[in-house]
Amino acid sequence: MLNFDYDHVNSPPNVKDKKARELYSVIRDKFSTLAWCRKWLEEFSPKHFGPLKNLTDNHIVKGYPPLSDIKGCYTA
């Protein structure tokens, strides 16, 4: 999800990578600060792994690990 502490309205990301800025715009417009999963980005940006890592490394996007209830199982 987008980082709550980052000023998404007044400050465009200080990222030099054009694809990362484009991905940021998609995330901001489609999901805002709601949590989303990476597979939802496939529709808008099929090759999003690098740009997403760039946004995460710059603390613009927060990453959350998958939740698990029992070791090896995912929770719904």
NUBASE-922684 format. One record per residue (C-alpha): residue number from 1; residue in three letters; x, y, z. Coordinates in steps of 0.1 Angstrom, whole numbers, always signed. Layout:
(NUM "Ala" (X Y Z)) ...
// end
This chain:
(1 "Met" (+0 +0 +0)) (2 "Leu" (+11 +36 -4)) (3 "Asn" (+29 +50 +26)) (4 "Phe" (+6 +71 +48)) (5 "Asp" (+35 +94 +58)) (6 "Tyr" (+44 +104 +22)) (7 "Asp" (+26 +134 +8)) (8 "His" (+10 +118 -23)) (9 "Val" (-10 +149 -32)) (10 "Asn" (+16 +176 -33)) (11 "Ser" (+48 +157 -38)) (12 "Pro" (+55 +135 -69)) (13 "Pro" (+79 +107 -61)) (14 "Asn" (+116 +116 -63)) (15 "Val" (+123 +86 -84)) (16 "Lys" (+144 +89 -116)) (17 "Asp" (+130 +57 -131)) (18 "Lys" (+102 +65 -156)) (19 "Lys" (+85 +31 -152)) (20 "Ala" (+85 +35 -114)) (21 "Arg" (+68 +69 -117)) (22 "Glu" (+42 +54 -141)) (23 "Leu" (+36 +26 -117)) (24 "Tyr" (+32 +50 -88)) (25 "Ser" (+6 +69 -108)) (26 "Val" (-14 +37 -114)) (27 "Ile" (-12 +27 -77)) (28 "Arg" (-22 +62 -65)) (29 "Asp" (-51 +64 -89)) (30 "Lys" (-65 +29 -87)) (31 "Phe" (-58 +19 -50)) (32 "Ser" (-48 +51 -32)) (33 "Thr" (-38 +40 +4)) (34 "Leu" (-58 +8 +4)) (35 "Ala" (-39 -24 +6)) (36 "Trp" (-36 -43 -27)) (37 "Cys" (-18 -74 -39)) (38 "Arg" (+9 -75 -65)) (39 "Lys" (-10 -97 -90)) (40 "Trp" (-36 -68 -94)) (41 "Leu" (-8 -47 -110)) (42 "Glu" (-4 -72 -139)) (43 "Glu" (-33 -56 -158)) (44 "Phe" (-17 -22 -157)) (45 "Ser" (+20 -30 -158)) (46 "Pro" (+30 -66 -167)) (47 "Lys" (+67 -60 -159)) (48 "His" (+63 -43 -125)) (49 "Phe" (+88 -61 -103)) (50 "Gly" (+117 -37 -108)) (51 "Pro" (+97 -5 -105)) (52 "Leu" (+78 -18 -75)) (53 "Lys" (+111 -26 -57)) (54 "Asn" (+123 +9 -66)) (55 "Leu" (+91 +25 -50)) (56 "Thr" (+95 +2 -19)) (57 "Asp" (+132 +10 -15)) (58 "Asn" (+123 +48 -15)) (59 "His" (+96 +42 +12)) (60 "Ile" (+68 +54 -11)) (61 "Val" (+51 +20 -11)) (62 "Lys" (+51 -2 +20)) (63 "Gly" (+54 -40 +15)) (64 "Tyr" (+36 -65 +36)) (65 "Pro" (+44 -102 +37)) (66 "Pro" (+16 -127 +31)) (67 "Leu" (-4 -136 +62)) (68 "Ser" (-2 -172 +74)) (69 "Asp" (-23 -190 +101)) (70 "Ile" (-6 -224 +102)) (71 "Lys" (+29 -229 +90)) (72 "Gly" (+28 -233 +52)) (73 "Cys" (-8 -222 +49)) (74 "Tyr" (-22 -188 +39)) (75 "Thr" (-51 -172 +57)) (76 "Ala" (-81 -158 +39)) 
// end
